[in-house]
Amino acid sequence: MKLKNIFTIALAGLALSACSDDFLENKPQGSLSDGNMNDPSAVDLLVNGAYATFGCRYADSNDPHLFPVTNWSYGEVRADNAYKGGGGETDLWEIHDMETSRIQPNNGFLDGKWFNVYCGISRCNSAIRALRKVDESQNKNKASRIA
């Protein structure tokens, strides 16, 4: 019994002393900073990336109908200017519920739409901030890119 207690205490002491806080200090990989956005070609890539929101790729989905930037499902379908169609009520039930005015709290399409729009606004703001730091002689399309 004493050997079991000694072994448990030794194992707990080893476990507590083996960990350090180094794993909490990781630098993010692949994040944008002001340092890597000084190149004029990188600024053009940021401007092009702002348009990626129109592809509606949210939550690893490749279907642009799920979280569209347009309001076809949030305004047109609800106003009976457009119809959902599809394979019945269970095919995109979230949009069917919007069509029949039965919006439920577990409808993730509402949050997904606003998250997608927020990501697009954030990308545009990042591109505009980077463009303002670039000199007109480095990027001749600066005014049209900001517009």
NORPEQUI-V525852 format. One record per run of one state. SS is the DSSP state (helix for helix, strand for strand, loop for the rest). FROM is the first residue (numbers start at 1). LEN is the number of residues. If there is no record, write none. Layout:
ss->SS from->FROM len->LEN
ss->SS from->FROM len->LEN
This chain:
ss->loop from->1 len->1
ss->helix from->2 len->17
ss->loop from->19 len->2
ss->helix from->21 len->4
ss->loop from->25 len->10
ss->helix from->35 len->3
ss->loop from->38 len->2
ss->helix from->40 len->16
ss->loop from->56 len->16
ss->helix from->72 len->5
ss->loop from->77 len->16
ss->helix from->93 len->7
ss->loop from->100 len->8
ss->helix from->108 len->26
ss->loop from->134 len->8
ss->helix from->142 len->5
ss->loop from->147 len->1
